Amino acid sequence: MILHKNYPPDDFHYLSNQILLYASCYERRIEFVREVTKLLHSFTGCDHVELWIIKDDNPNLIEISKITKGSFSFNVSRIGLEEKDKVTNAKHGDSGLSKLSRGIFQGHYNPALPSFTKNGSFFTCNTDKPSRITFKFEDKTHGEKLDISGEYKSIAIIPLVIDNKRVGVLQLMSSQYNFFNKDEIELFENTTLTLSAALLNQRNQEALSERVKELTCLYRIAKIAEQTDGTLDEIFHEIIKLLPPAWQYPELICGRIIFDGRTYSTKIIKKFYDKIASNIIVTGRKRGSVEVVYFEEMSKFDEDPFLQEERSLLNTIAENIALIVERKEASEERLKLQIQLMHADRLATIGQFAAGVAHELNEPLGNILGLAQLAIKYPEIPKQIEQDLNKIIAVSLEAREIIKQLMFFARQKIPEKTNVNLNQIVNEGLVFFESRCVKEGIELVRLLSSNLPEIIADRSQIHQALVNLITNAIQAMPKGGILTIQTNIGENHVSLIVEDTGTGISDEVKKQMFIPFFTTKEFGHGTGIGLSVVHGVITSHNGTIKVQSKLGIGTRFELQLPLNDESDK
């Protein structure tokens, strides 16, 4: 409604009550300021109303809300040092009204002049007459006649003050002459006290609401960090949900965590307008970042849509994520070490047991083999007895081979490292398997590198590892297949590859296949120490084993042995 001129005091009580009501109804400052500006425009009947408010206690930033004939606008302007020069320097070509408004907003004027009230408000009812203004800046004064003529004939500029501190100004402008009088200006000054208090209260409420959201976010992240059983993937998915609610405009926010090349996001967006990010630093190394983006263009209400507190919050969130990752990885590393220690302890126990068994069996087995070999030399032995003695000798030799592996597994044999060539070891080892492969329908393929350099290794141990892998490969192809033996050279190693087209190895078996005495073969058909011997050989040579296998397709073992490794020569 547009009220008549010469407002009664009751009308100003109504205006003050409406301002207080809006302060309690509108949570966001832009909404409150918009409605208050409209209210003042409607109440005063002015043609133009502007409300200048210092933004975020920064005297160089002002929020300017203006309404003219129903058209509302809101923007943020910056007043820097160069703007202060404009107040005292006419050469900048500013309009007189612009200089006047800025000078009163910054307090750089002499309020004792005739156009001012005792409370520092300026008003004139005839802008056609130049206004004499004395500006003050630091220790300098500058008197000037300002031409403020134009569309508006009556102008009032009323400071907004809280605890003797200027926080803004209210500007009222009318195209009519003599639109204001001194008594009305005093009533408006009283109303601006209510407006200033409402602005302060509204700003504090908004700030408190933001702090509560931020603290809630950090509290919930701390609760997530307490969950020791979740994976990092699960933790990141939970944290990312907490980001939008902690920001001013959660409905326009997308939160993202980028960690070790993986992205976790609350929304899939192709374009964003504003972004803040904070790096995730784990033990001194950047592993990723946490980001908040606006996927819609923000209004001019905010010069920067992100609050300084929100930037600090994001940094704190990134630090918390880094701590969670450190604790999680440290916990996983401790668990891994515990498993390794348990495994090492079990290996030591098994090794001691294996060494004792091997020693106990070696002597009686040697006697059995020696007596069988001696007995078979007697002339005129019956055919059946000769066959039985040959079986005894074969089984004894096989048992001795198993004892040899047990002795190696128990590290009872001292390695003898010399310069060896893998191709030579392969060719020597395959001699014992060529006839067996033909018999079992297995095609033997050799792909040996012609320029393979020598390495420092124990010939017999590498031979033993090769024999064990070939034996396993043949057993994995009961219906025949292709057995490929390959050597090649890498950047700092040579490789020995044994590949078959057999039954393959399941993921569950892969986890246990190097454990001593673990076997999937039926009782009496395997000892379960073949692959553990291979693992021991390659480990003692500072090498690595790579295994690729698919059920029903085949298995590929690659033994990588370092070049020029003289650590145990």
Steps between C-alpha positions, in 0.01 A plus 500: 500500500608862441435716803413869492759766581563633853515150647355468852727336759276193511586433139867489590422257782334282238806533276734400784283201591496384138879523484533287815246253363696459176820448700341201672333361185787502252806289570718620213623857487411556135138410568482728803665795325279460192180506706617791717588706192158431351336590832683834519413577140134427563489684833675819390348535155845598372589442137836343586626327816855371554638310796881489530637251755860416586558136401660254742643784716723595207484881452616459140202282405142621482172331419278735304129425485293736288141519381352738246139486385472133589837396352725342763876439468772385734877500453827515688746781430857550613635826637878490500765767544428637155137553609617708793682726255175551315345643814756782519605542138262659251716408205363145496180631344261332744148637516430727795237262640741205474769691688253609762366148560845349519634766731210464744525120486870516592451779756734738315293820544432784741160441666491860634397638163145635455379211287568249779308407814664467840506121445691537174216449251502703182185621328396758245164579342644684199789332324510775239703703750862379537582360844809621680683197648826481692663158469752377756757232431773429755642846584382667181176685427352585166209737454296471186169607354333188365252511216244234598226618267321255278188288495464504879416833668485383862772277647563363850806296599473354852793312663444154650688490831560220752694580819630825349630302202373585153380183323319650202263767374138529389437718195152634421439691176190668354436689179285748699628818657463539878424132546667482846508715812731495800252328733451214252875456467526468879228231494690317225816525710322326787374233262850438367607416855251212487615414147868498607425274797291270280784481245750415772272239652418350161868487406589334832221245457618422150859464618390278790300281265804459275725414796252238621495340155881499484540351849236238421695404188828463693330305780353250256833461321656423840233233561574348158871493586423286804367220278808281468334223303404705191713528187631834373247481215215470749641779717535740205145428385373588848709817535402638160133499600581739787647779285193667338301543826795688654495777236277807459307371200499118527250459218751654255811324634686194376763344726788295361790301640778404259739247652768289329336562162148402610214752525215495751226753427153590626388590147618442146545846349646607168537870578560705811531873567692538825730257679716476809737211565742383768776245454505172692860463625583159647843469667633791297371378163202634307256215444199698376266786588157577641291748299174692524351648181191701409337343195281808446609861458454689824317832525688827535405503866832345588824627353648165599239227554729321746535633853845524655378258767401255226852514357641429846249218543611339174865513612404335829302230318801429275723470809252263667483284188881483493504388866233237431705366208819494708332310785326261260815419305705468820241258638506296180879498503503377861258223410715404202811490719320287759403252227856499369638440849255214556593359160872533574457333838307214339765464229774487763316227691430305182861544389636359826258210477588436133874506572460247780287268288741526206799410716318209660388358164817566305709223658246210485398606150867499392534147640188381317617653171854365540386146586250494211767618254741234639244221487402565139862436394488134605492263202208272425244708699146394423318738265231588755759582769692719251182694421428544870853623566470751214176632656677529838785695338256732311291570809814555709636749246165684501501505881857631498389779268224593744753499786725724293213748465432479873869567569490805273174622654660469843803692362737216586677537167736796455435678166790508257458804273695525177454652155224302330297525181127432526482359147753233591310406818174478298653277233653271762180480698273427202699190410325314782152610385505469119401134490238547774340790309478289183350212698232723660407690182659829601662725239826645635583850373831673567530878456850576624654845459818486292672793677427402858775622738636287780382553854647412838299211645512150646469272198352204688239716677383666177489154341293374792255793466465435125440127553232569760314745273517265200379208713201702620425617145498142365276384783260787418456365143374139547340508152799659327564859399781744432794558735699815418840571653625852431792721598545870435673809637332795670630840606688370805419129509477179300182296495432130499139431395313170529154510342244223455150461355377293791221519754608834653511617861212659691544833683454321832780251425728784379493648850634177654701325229842606636418380854708189582313167478189666354379287208184444298613156384362177638677325785815329376526710183672812632702629795399866487857629520574544127381862470630594844845383381461715185404797718798439730743478206385819332483691831856396590609637161323835567261428216122513460229262383205613288205266456216530250235232482143445383295192573465280193750708299839451661771643725807715444788517752765767439817485711687832488865480610705820537798578281840543667367404844805435715330539837547134591772391266 
